[in-house]
Amino acid sequence: MLENPLPDIVSTLDSPLYFVMGKYDYMTSSNAAKKYFDTIAAEDKHFITFKKSAHYPQFEQKEKFNEWMLDTFINERK
């Protein structure tokens, strides 16, 4: 990964982009992720922050994460 950093490989997407981050994630810095997110060209992109989570919002805030998934991928299509 150090030889081919992701920002050097992916700078444009033709599909929706979602970055789902926990505010207290110290494994993947939210600030670094946001900086990279801001450089990506995509027509439909979303940076979602779970304010009471670290690296695993899908476990640390299960109900809120599930609501977000349903609202984003199920209810949005109705």
Backbone as XML, in Angstrom:
<?xml version="1.0"?>
<chain id="A" units="angstrom">
  <residue number="1" name="MET">
    <atom name="N" x="0.814" y="-1.182" z="0.000"/>
    <atom name="CA" x="0.000" y="0.000" z="0.000"/>
    <atom name="C" x="0.867" y="1.257" z="0.000"/>
  </residue>
  <residue number="2" name="LEU">
    <atom name="N" x="2.016" y="1.205" z="0.611"/>
    <atom name="CA" x="2.862" y="2.383" z="0.639"/>
    <atom name="C" x="3.414" y="2.711" z="-0.745"/>
  </residue>
  <residue number="3" name="GLU">
    <atom name="N" x="3.592" y="1.671" z="-1.556"/>
    <atom name="CA" x="4.102" y="1.900" z="-2.911"/>
    <atom name="C" x="3.027" y="2.481" z="-3.817"/>
  </residue>
  <residue number="4" name="ASN">
    <atom name="N" x="1.780" y="2.159" z="-3.570"/>
    <atom name="CA" x="0.656" y="2.637" z="-4.376"/>
    <atom name="C" x="-0.446" y="3.183" z="-3.476"/>
  </residue>
  <residue number="5" name="PRO">
    <atom name="N" x="-0.257" y="4.378" z="-2.923"/>
    <atom name="CA" x="-1.278" y="4.937" z="-2.030"/>
    <atom name="C" x="-2.615" y="5.117" z="-2.745"/>
  </residue>
  <residue number="6" name="LEU">
    <atom name="N" x="-3.685" y="4.809" z="-2.044"/>
    <atom name="CA" x="-5.030" y="4.901" z="-2.607"/>
    <atom name="C" x="-5.319" y="6.263" z="-3.244"/>
  </residue>
  <residue number="7" name="PRO">
    <atom name="N" x="-4.928" y="7.381" z="-2.620"/>
    <atom name="CA" x="-5.203" y="8.677" z="-3.271"/>
    <atom name="C" x="-4.532" y="8.834" z="-4.639"/>
  </residue>
  <residue number="8" name="ASP">
    <atom name="N" x="-3.449" y="8.106" z="-4.866"/>
    <atom name="CA" x="-2.802" y="8.155" z="-6.181"/>
    <atom name="C" x="-3.535" y="7.296" z="-7.204"/>
  </residue>
  <residue number="9" name="ILE">
    <atom name="N" x="-4.318" y="6.349" z="-6.733"/>
    <atom name="CA" x="-5.007" y="5.405" z="-7.621"/>
    <atom name="C" x="-6.439" y="5.847" z="-7.908"/>
  </residue>
  <residue number="10" name="VAL">
    <atom name="N" x="-7.155" y="6.283" z="-6.866"/>
    <atom name="CA" x="-8.571" y="6.624" z="-7.004"/>
    <atom name="C" x="-8.765" y="8.118" z="-6.748"/>
  </residue>
  <residue number="11" name="SER">
    <atom name="N" x="-9.109" y="8.834" z="-7.813"/>
    <atom name="CA" x="-9.372" y="10.265" z="-7.667"/>
    <atom name="C" x="-10.715" y="10.660" z="-8.272"/>
  </residue>
  <residue number="12" name="THR">
    <atom name="N" x="-11.313" y="9.737" z="-9.032"/>
    <atom name="CA" x="-12.603" y="9.982" z="-9.678"/>
    <atom name="C" x="-13.439" y="8.717" z="-9.606"/>
  </residue>
  <residue number="13" name="LEU">
    <atom name="N" x="-14.733" y="8.894" z="-9.322"/>
    <atom name="CA" x="-15.644" y="7.754" z="-9.295"/>
    <atom name="C" x="-16.909" y="8.084" z="-10.071"/>
  </residue>
  <residue number="14" name="ASP">
    <atom name="N" x="-17.424" y="7.084" z="-10.763"/>
    <atom name="CA" x="-18.681" y="7.226" z="-11.494"/>
    <atom name="C" x="-19.843" y="6.617" z="-10.718"/>
  </residue>
  <residue number="15" name="SER">
    <atom name="N" x="-19.594" y="6.198" z="-9.501"/>
    <atom name="CA" x="-20.638" y="5.606" z="-8.655"/>
    <atom name="C" x="-20.751" y="6.419" z="-7.371"/>
  </residue>
  <residue number="16" name="PRO">
    <atom name="N" x="-21.841" y="6.248" z="-6.642"/>
    <atom name="CA" x="-21.976" y="6.976" z="-5.368"/>
    <atom name="C" x="-20.836" y="6.614" z="-4.413"/>
  </residue>
  <residue number="17" name="LEU">
    <atom name="N" x="-20.408" y="7.601" z="-3.648"/>
    <atom name="CA" x="-19.314" y="7.423" z="-2.702"/>
    <atom name="C" x="-19.804" y="7.744" z="-1.293"/>
  </residue>
  <residue number="18" name="TYR">
    <atom name="N" x="-19.567" y="6.828" z="-0.376"/>
    <atom name="CA" x="-19.934" y="7.015" z="1.023"/>
    <atom name="C" x="-18.721" y="6.732" z="1.889"/>
  </residue>
  <residue number="19" name="PHE">
    <atom name="N" x="-18.323" y="7.695" z="2.698"/>
    <atom name="CA" x="-17.331" y="7.473" z="3.741"/>
    <atom name="C" x="-18.118" y="7.485" z="5.044"/>
  </residue>
  <residue number="20" name="VAL">
    <atom name="N" x="-18.094" y="6.383" z="5.772"/>
    <atom name="CA" x="-18.813" y="6.264" z="7.043"/>
    <atom name="C" x="-17.751" y="6.152" z="8.130"/>
  </residue>
  <residue number="21" name="MET">
    <atom name="N" x="-17.699" y="7.165" z="8.986"/>
    <atom name="CA" x="-16.619" y="7.266" z="9.955"/>
    <atom name="C" x="-17.156" y="7.425" z="11.375"/>
  </residue>
  <residue number="22" name="GLY">
    <atom name="N" x="-16.415" y="6.883" z="12.323"/>
    <atom name="CA" x="-16.675" y="7.165" z="13.725"/>
    <atom name="C" x="-15.826" y="8.355" z="14.148"/>
  </residue>
  <residue number="23" name="LYS">
    <atom name="N" x="-16.396" y="9.261" z="14.867"/>
    <atom name="CA" x="-15.683" y="10.477" z="15.291"/>
    <atom name="C" x="-14.402" y="10.161" z="16.069"/>
  </residue>
  <residue number="24" name="TYR">
    <atom name="N" x="-14.431" y="9.094" z="16.854"/>
    <atom name="CA" x="-13.300" y="8.753" z="17.707"/>
    <atom name="C" x="-12.444" y="7.620" z="17.152"/>
  </residue>
  <residue number="25" name="ASP">
    <atom name="N" x="-12.454" y="7.470" z="15.851"/>
    <atom name="CA" x="-11.677" y="6.415" z="15.199"/>
    <atom name="C" x="-10.210" y="6.829" z="15.157"/>
  </residue>
  <residue number="26" name="TYR">
    <atom name="N" x="-9.376" y="6.068" z="15.849"/>
    <atom name="CA" x="-7.942" y="6.359" z="15.845"/>
    <atom name="C" x="-7.179" y="5.384" z="14.951"/>
  </residue>
  <residue number="27" name="MET">
    <atom name="N" x="-7.877" y="4.414" z="14.360"/>
    <atom name="CA" x="-7.253" y="3.509" z="13.403"/>
    <atom name="C" x="-7.243" y="4.158" z="12.016"/>
  </residue>
  <residue number="28" name="THR">
    <atom name="N" x="-8.325" y="4.839" z="11.710"/>
    <atom name="CA" x="-8.454" y="5.571" z="10.460"/>
    <atom name="C" x="-8.873" y="6.984" z="10.826"/>
  </residue>
  <residue number="29" name="SER">
    <atom name="N" x="-7.969" y="7.906" z="10.740"/>
    <atom name="CA" x="-8.233" y="9.279" z="11.150"/>
    <atom name="C" x="-9.358" y="9.898" z="10.327"/>
  </residue>
  <residue number="30" name="SER">
    <atom name="N" x="-10.369" y="10.411" z="11.025"/>
    <atom name="CA" x="-11.472" y="11.087" z="10.330"/>
    <atom name="C" x="-10.974" y="12.302" z="9.560"/>
  </residue>
  <residue number="31" name="ASN">
    <atom name="N" x="-10.004" y="13.005" z="10.135"/>
    <atom name="CA" x="-9.462" y="14.179" z="9.447"/>
    <atom name="C" x="-8.754" y="13.795" z="8.157"/>
  </residue>
  <residue number="32" name="ALA">
    <atom name="N" x="-7.936" y="12.745" z="8.203"/>
    <atom name="CA" x="-7.237" y="12.283" z="7.004"/>
    <atom name="C" x="-8.243" y="11.757" z="5.982"/>
  </residue>
  <residue number="33" name="ALA">
    <atom name="N" x="-9.246" y="11.021" z="6.457"/>
    <atom name="CA" x="-10.269" y="10.496" z="5.547"/>
    <atom name="C" x="-11.023" y="11.640" z="4.878"/>
  </residue>
  <residue number="34" name="LYS">
    <atom name="N" x="-11.343" y="12.680" z="5.635"/>
    <atom name="CA" x="-12.076" y="13.832" z="5.078"/>
    <atom name="C" x="-11.228" y="14.567" z="4.038"/>
  </residue>
  <residue number="35" name="LYS">
    <atom name="N" x="-9.949" y="14.706" z="4.302"/>
    <atom name="CA" x="-9.054" y="15.359" z="3.330"/>
    <atom name="C" x="-9.044" y="14.577" z="2.020"/>
  </residue>
  <residue number="36" name="TYR">
    <atom name="N" x="-8.924" y="13.259" z="2.115"/>
    <atom name="CA" x="-8.944" y="12.429" z="0.906"/>
    <atom name="C" x="-10.309" y="12.503" z="0.227"/>
  </residue>
  <residue number="37" name="PHE">
    <atom name="N" x="-11.368" y="12.384" z="1.009"/>
    <atom name="CA" x="-12.737" y="12.467" z="0.495"/>
    <atom name="C" x="-12.923" y="13.743" z="-0.327"/>
  </residue>
  <residue number="38" name="ASP">
    <atom name="N" x="-12.427" y="14.849" z="0.184"/>
    <atom name="CA" x="-12.589" y="16.133" z="-0.496"/>
    <atom name="C" x="-11.860" y="16.192" z="-1.840"/>
  </residue>
  <residue number="39" name="THR">
    <atom name="N" x="-10.867" y="15.351" z="-2.035"/>
    <atom name="CA" x="-10.121" y="15.357" z="-3.305"/>
    <atom name="C" x="-10.770" y="14.495" z="-4.378"/>
  </residue>
  <residue number="40" name="ILE">
    <atom name="N" x="-11.671" y="13.618" z="-3.990"/>
    <atom name="CA" x="-12.275" y="12.690" z="-4.949"/>
    <atom name="C" x="-13.391" y="13.383" z="-5.720"/>
  </residue>
  <residue number="41" name="ALA">
    <atom name="N" x="-13.330" y="13.255" z="-7.023"/>
    <atom name="CA" x="-14.383" y="13.793" z="-7.878"/>
    <atom name="C" x="-15.448" y="12.718" z="-8.047"/>
  </residue>
  <residue number="42" name="ALA">
    <atom name="N" x="-16.649" y="13.018" z="-7.567"/>
    <atom name="CA" x="-17.786" y="12.106" z="-7.702"/>
    <atom name="C" x="-19.047" y="12.954" z="-7.679"/>
  </residue>
  <residue number="43" name="GLU">
    <atom name="N" x="-19.989" y="12.594" z="-8.542"/>
    <atom name="CA" x="-21.223" y="13.363" z="-8.637"/>
    <atom name="C" x="-22.074" y="13.245" z="-7.368"/>
  </residue>
  <residue number="44" name="ASP">
    <atom name="N" x="-22.041" y="12.061" z="-6.756"/>
    <atom name="CA" x="-22.869" y="11.788" z="-5.578"/>
    <atom name="C" x="-21.966" y="11.263" z="-4.473"/>
  </residue>
  <residue number="45" name="LYS">
    <atom name="N" x="-21.588" y="12.126" z="-3.525"/>
    <atom name="CA" x="-20.698" y="11.670" z="-2.455"/>
    <atom name="C" x="-21.165" y="12.201" z="-1.110"/>
  </residue>
  <residue number="46" name="HIS">
    <atom name="N" x="-20.927" y="11.379" z="-0.069"/>
    <atom name="CA" x="-21.425" y="11.677" z="1.261"/>
    <atom name="C" x="-20.382" y="11.276" z="2.297"/>
  </residue>
  <residue number="47" name="PHE">
    <atom name="N" x="-20.107" y="12.166" z="3.240"/>
    <atom name="CA" x="-19.217" y="11.879" z="4.361"/>
    <atom name="C" x="-20.083" y="11.841" z="5.614"/>
  </residue>
  <residue number="48" name="ILE">
    <atom name="N" x="-20.233" y="10.663" z="6.178"/>
    <atom name="CA" x="-21.123" y="10.468" z="7.323"/>
    <atom name="C" x="-20.282" y="10.218" z="8.563"/>
  </residue>
  <residue number="49" name="THR">
    <atom name="N" x="-20.548" y="10.982" z="9.621"/>
    <atom name="CA" x="-19.813" y="10.827" z="10.876"/>
    <atom name="C" x="-20.763" y="10.370" z="11.974"/>
  </residue>
  <residue number="50" name="PHE">
    <atom name="N" x="-20.399" y="9.291" z="12.628"/>
    <atom name="CA" x="-21.129" y="8.808" z="13.793"/>
    <atom name="C" x="-20.416" y="9.360" z="15.019"/>
  </residue>
  <residue number="51" name="LYS">
    <atom name="N" x="-21.098" y="10.221" z="15.753"/>
    <atom name="CA" x="-20.464" y="11.032" z="16.793"/>
    <atom name="C" x="-20.181" y="10.307" z="18.099"/>
  </residue>
  <residue number="52" name="LYS">
    <atom name="N" x="-20.685" y="9.092" z="18.255"/>
    <atom name="CA" x="-20.430" y="8.345" z="19.495"/>
    <atom name="C" x="-19.717" y="7.035" z="19.199"/>
  </residue>
  <residue number="53" name="SER">
    <atom name="N" x="-18.963" y="6.997" z="18.093"/>
    <atom name="CA" x="-18.302" y="5.759" z="17.681"/>
    <atom name="C" x="-16.823" y="5.979" z="17.432"/>
  </residue>
  <residue number="54" name="ALA">
    <atom name="N" x="-16.124" y="4.863" z="17.401"/>
    <atom name="CA" x="-14.722" y="4.870" z="17.000"/>
    <atom name="C" x="-14.645" y="4.172" z="15.637"/>
  </residue>
  <residue number="55" name="HIS">
    <atom name="N" x="-13.947" y="3.057" z="15.558"/>
    <atom name="CA" x="-13.695" y="2.400" z="14.266"/>
    <atom name="C" x="-14.874" y="1.569" z="13.739"/>
  </residue>
  <residue number="56" name="TYR">
    <atom name="N" x="-15.805" y="1.212" z="14.611"/>
    <atom name="CA" x="-16.886" y="0.321" z="14.198"/>
    <atom name="C" x="-18.273" y="0.881" z="14.509"/>
  </residue>
  <residue number="57" name="PRO">
    <atom name="N" x="-18.716" y="1.924" z="13.806"/>
    <atom name="CA" x="-20.046" y="2.472" z="14.097"/>
    <atom name="C" x="-21.164" y="1.459" z="13.876"/>
  </residue>
  <residue number="58" name="GLN">
    <atom name="N" x="-20.943" y="0.476" z="13.007"/>
    <atom name="CA" x="-21.977" y="-0.534" z="12.758"/>
    <atom name="C" x="-22.215" y="-1.406" z="13.990"/>
  </residue>
  <residue number="59" name="PHE">
    <atom name="N" x="-21.255" y="-1.445" z="14.920"/>
    <atom name="CA" x="-21.420" y="-2.179" z="16.172"/>
    <atom name="C" x="-21.634" y="-1.240" z="17.355"/>
  </residue>
  <residue number="60" name="GLU">
    <atom name="N" x="-20.936" y="-0.110" z="17.347"/>
    <atom name="CA" x="-20.964" y="0.812" z="18.480"/>
    <atom name="C" x="-22.240" y="1.655" z="18.527"/>
  </residue>
  <residue number="61" name="GLN">
    <atom name="N" x="-22.839" y="1.879" z="17.390"/>
    <atom name="CA" x="-24.117" y="2.598" z="17.312"/>
    <atom name="C" x="-25.036" y="1.833" z="16.354"/>
  </residue>
  <residue number="62" name="LYS">
    <atom name="N" x="-25.302" y="0.583" z="16.687"/>
    <atom name="CA" x="-26.050" y="-0.324" z="15.817"/>
    <atom name="C" x="-27.353" y="0.261" z="15.296"/>
  </residue>
  <residue number="63" name="GLU">
    <atom name="N" x="-28.164" y="0.765" z="16.196"/>
    <atom name="CA" x="-29.486" y="1.250" z="15.785"/>
    <atom name="C" x="-29.377" y="2.440" z="14.843"/>
  </residue>
  <residue number="64" name="LYS">
    <atom name="N" x="-28.520" y="3.383" z="15.173"/>
    <atom name="CA" x="-28.343" y="4.561" z="14.321"/>
    <atom name="C" x="-27.760" y="4.160" z="12.961"/>
  </residue>
  <residue number="65" name="PHE">
    <atom name="N" x="-26.806" y="3.242" z="12.971"/>
    <atom name="CA" x="-26.203" y="2.766" z="11.726"/>
    <atom name="C" x="-27.253" y="2.060" z="10.865"/>
  </residue>
  <residue number="66" name="ASN">
    <atom name="N" x="-28.053" y="1.202" z="11.483"/>
    <atom name="CA" x="-29.102" y="0.493" z="10.741"/>
    <atom name="C" x="-30.124" y="1.462" z="10.162"/>
  </residue>
  <residue number="67" name="GLU">
    <atom name="N" x="-30.493" y="2.477" z="10.934"/>
    <atom name="CA" x="-31.417" y="3.505" z="10.425"/>
    <atom name="C" x="-30.817" y="4.217" z="9.220"/>
  </residue>
  <residue number="68" name="TRP">
    <atom name="N" x="-29.528" y="4.566" z="9.315"/>
    <atom name="CA" x="-28.856" y="5.237" z="8.198"/>
    <atom name="C" x="-28.856" y="4.338" z="6.960"/>
  </residue>
  <residue number="69" name="MET">
    <atom name="N" x="-28.535" y="3.064" z="7.138"/>
    <atom name="CA" x="-28.521" y="2.120" z="6.009"/>
    <atom name="C" x="-29.905" y="2.034" z="5.366"/>
  </residue>
  <residue number="70" name="LEU">
    <atom name="N" x="-30.944" y="1.867" z="6.178"/>
    <atom name="CA" x="-32.305" y="1.776" z="5.643"/>
    <atom name="C" x="-32.702" y="3.062" z="4.930"/>
  </residue>
  <residue number="71" name="ASP">
    <atom name="N" x="-32.459" y="4.200" z="5.560"/>
    <atom name="CA" x="-32.821" y="5.486" z="4.957"/>
    <atom name="C" x="-32.060" y="5.727" z="3.660"/>
  </residue>
  <residue number="72" name="THR">
    <atom name="N" x="-30.813" y="5.313" z="3.611"/>
    <atom name="CA" x="-29.972" y="5.585" z="2.453"/>
    <atom name="C" x="-30.231" y="4.616" z="1.303"/>
  </residue>
  <residue number="73" name="PHE">
    <atom name="N" x="-30.350" y="3.345" z="1.618"/>
    <atom name="CA" x="-30.386" y="2.346" z="0.548"/>
    <atom name="C" x="-31.739" y="1.689" z="0.311"/>
  </residue>
  <residue number="74" name="ILE">
    <atom name="N" x="-32.670" y="1.798" z="1.235"/>
    <atom name="CA" x="-33.991" y="1.196" z="1.047"/>
    <atom name="C" x="-35.053" y="2.261" z="0.873"/>
  </residue>
  <residue number="75" name="ASN">
    <atom name="N" x="-35.228" y="3.085" z="1.880"/>
    <atom name="CA" x="-36.306" y="4.101" z="1.837"/>
    <atom name="C" x="-36.081" y="5.112" z="0.731"/>
  </residue>
  <residue number="76" name="GLU">
    <atom name="N" x="-34.839" y="5.408" z="0.397"/>
    <atom name="CA" x="-34.519" y="6.374" z="-0.655"/>
    <atom name="C" x="-35.038" y="5.913" z="-2.017"/>
  </residue>
  <residue number="77" name="ARG">
    <atom name="N" x="-35.120" y="4.622" z="-2.224"/>
    <atom name="CA" x="-35.516" y="4.059" z="-3.527"/>
    <atom name="C" x="-37.029" y="4.001" z="-3.701"/>
  </residue>
  <residue number="78" name="LYS">
    <atom name="N" x="-37.793" y="4.201" z="-2.618"/>
    <atom name="CA" x="-39.257" y="4.104" z="-2.695"/>
    <atom name="C" x="-39.856" y="5.330" z="-3.312"/>
  </residue>
</chain>
